[in-house]
Amino acid sequence: MADLNRVLVLAGGLSPEHEVSVRSGRRVAEALRRLGVEVQTCDVGPGLLGTMSADPPQVVFPVLHGTSGEDGAIREVLELSGVPYVGARPDACRVAYAKPIAKTLVAERGVAVPRGLALPKSLFHDLGAPAVLERIVAMLGLPLFVKPDQGGSAFGAAAVNDASELPSALVGCFAYSDTALIEQQVKGTEIAVGVLDLGDGPVALPAVEIVPDGGVYDYAARYTAGRTEFFSPARLSEEVARAAADAAVTVHRTLGLRDVSRTDLIVDGSGRVYFLEVNVSPGMTGTSTLPLAVESAGMDFAVVCRELAHRALLRG
């Protein structure tokens, strides 16, 4: 069996999630070093390919969030370079990153999704915003949830409880993407379910329940210690917990993901599990849900990182 000795952790990038990626990458690097693995960290930039050519790593561990990090672009370059890497292939990343497409595919497999629609910014200009907004509310009702069709960390996302709030929510959304995903807002318990595949097929980790201070799981609530209370495992019945785990594994398989993913779900008052979105490069910070789930499962985060890297090495 090949020995894992040298790993390049990619972190940073040019998306609004740069700082989160840096923190995630730092934690992964520290975890691998604790187990005796030589680790180099690198940001995405003009020197990346030169660095990999001059001192080729055995494996690349991408911990990039947002554009390029999750849309498959960087992984395309890694494929061209012939370097083994942790995580999903580029084609699967593209599908998962496009939330409306991922939502459609997952719904076809029987997982519940909030009713909604995806509309480009140009349509509001071409048809007249007031008329379009009126029809959105008439069709979907209230409350609604607006978010960019791509991206993460809750950038550009907003709850809409009154029709008067919809225009500003869309303006905020269009600051991050040219297309908005507008959905019926499902009220309930927000959970995140990580999925790991260490060689025996994808397995769901215990669900992590998310209870943000103030009720909104925005950027500050996600990455500021003390702003959100987490329960791991989530306070769910055995039946609902099993349904959430099944949904996360179904998402992972349906979208063709690999190694690791995190699926965001919400459980309504009747116990029905709804798919919100999936992340192919989950956060690894001290306030991220995946490391919490790994710990809840009785696993060592450092060992999991090493096994993911080693699995990539064996594939290479």
Residue, then its C-alpha position, 0 to 999 in steps of 0.5 A: m500500500a502506498d505511503l502518504n507523505r506529502v500533501l498540498v492543501l489548497a486554500g484561499g481563492l478569490s471568492p468572498e469565502h476566501e477567509v473561511s477557506v484559509r481557516s479551513g485549510r489551516r485546520v486541515a494542514e495542522a491535522l495532517r501534520r499532527l499525524g506526521v504528514e508533510v504539508q505545504t499550503c498554497d493559495v490559488g494564483p499564478g504560481l500554483l502550477g509552477t509550485m506543483s511542477a517544481d515540487p510535485p505533491q503526492v496529493v492535493f487536498p482542496v479546501l476552496h469554497g465558492t467560485s473556482g473552489e466548488d464549481g469544478a474549475i480548479r479540479e479541471v486544472l488538477e485533472l490536466s496536471g495529473v495530480p490526485y486530489v481529494g473530493a468530487r470530479p469537475d463534472a459533479c462539482r458543476v452540477a452540485y454548485a448549480k443549486p437549481i439543477a442539483k435541486t431538480l435531480v435530487a427531487e427526481r430521486g424522491v427527496a423533498v425540496p422546497r417549491g421555487l423558481a430560478l430567475p435571472k436579473s435581466l428578466f426583472h429589467d426586461l419584463g418590469a420588476p413590479a409585475v414579476l414580483e407580484r406573480i412570484v408572491a401570488m404563486l409561491g406565497l409567503p414567507l420566501f427565501v432568496k439566495p444566489d443560484q451558486g455560492g455559499s456561506a449565506f452570501g446574498a441569502a435572505a428570508v422574506n416574510d413580507a412582500s415589501e422585503l422581496p425587492s431588497a432581498l433580490v438586490g442583495c442576491f444579485a450582488y453575488s450572482d446574476t440568477a436568484l433562486i426564490e423558494q418557499q421558506v420551510k419552517g423547522t429544524e435546520i440540520a447539516v449532514g456530512v457524508l464520508d466515503l473512506g472506501d466502503g461507500p458513502v456513509a452519513l455522519p450524525a446530523v448536526e442541528i443548527v440553532p443560530d442566535g437570532g434565528v438567522y444562520d448568516y455569515a456571522a452566525r456561521y463563523t463567529a464563535g458563540r453566535t450559533e449553538f450546535f447539537s451533535p447529534a441533532r435532537l431528532s427522533e430515530e426515524v427522522a434522523r434515519a430519513a435525514a441520513d438517507a437523504a444526504v447519501t441519496v444526494h451524494r450518490t445522485l450528484g456523483l460526488r466523491d470522498v466527502s460532502r455536506t448536505d444542508l436540510i431542514v425538518d418541518g413540523s411534521g418530520r419531513v426532511y427537505f433538501l436545501e443544498v449540498n457542498v462539495s468542499p465543506g467548511m473545516t473551521g472550528t465552527s463548521t459542522l463537518p468536523l463536529a459531525v466527525e467528532s460526534a461519530g467518535m472519529d478523529f478529524a486528523v485521521v479522517c483527513r489522512e484517510l481522505a488524502h490516502r484514498a486519493l493517492l490510491r486512486g492516482 
